[in-house]
Structure formats: C-alpha cells, structure tokens
Amino acid sequence: MARSAQGPTLYVAGQTPALPDGSVPDGAEAQTRVVLDKLEAILTEHGLGWSAVVRVTYYLCDLGDAPAMRTAVLERLPDPTPTSTLLVVKGLVDSRFLVEIDAVADLSAA
C-alpha cells in the first residue's frame, strides 16, 4: 500500500483490485469495492475516514464501466463526494484490472 504524508496531506498512490492471493474479481463494481477497501484501510491506518478525502482520481479502461464503478463509490463515499476526476485509459498495469483509484486526504481531519 503506497502512501506518502506531506505536511498535513496524505497522498495515496493508485490502488488496484488485486486480492492478497493475486486473484482479481470480475467486473468493475466488484473491483471498485476491493480498491475502496484498500483505500479505506490506508485511511484508517492514519486515523482518517472518507470525510477526510479531498480529491479522488478514478482510472477506468472502459467508460462503459462508469455506472458500475459509480454504484460502488456512492455506497461508500460520503455525500457530497470529494472532488474527483475520471480518466479513461488504454490499460492498467495488469490486463485483468478494470479500475484503479488514488486519493488525497487532509491529515488535519484526524
């Protein structure tokens, strides 16, 4: 889990949907849930919750997966959701990955 705390800001590098055993769930919604679990674990390590997240970047390989990803995101992130950017990319580091997410959080929210 890559992360870097700079001053009052926590930068969490892109998290992928690979599970500890190396498997990857099928479908963008399931993959998004795995990635959000990983992000939440990192936030928790720093005494933070989703309300501390100020920016999220979503990477999708197929824009058609956006509704499935959004379903998982809206179940987890607070309303209103943090500022975000969605990028559609040609591919991610592993061809099984459909989604990757990185985040920026405010450490002073702890």
Beta strands, then each sheet from edge to edge (+ up, - down):
strand 1: 3-6
strand 2: 9-15
strand 3: 53-60
strand 4: 83-88
strand 5: 99-106
sheet 1: 1+ 2- 5+ 3- 4-
end
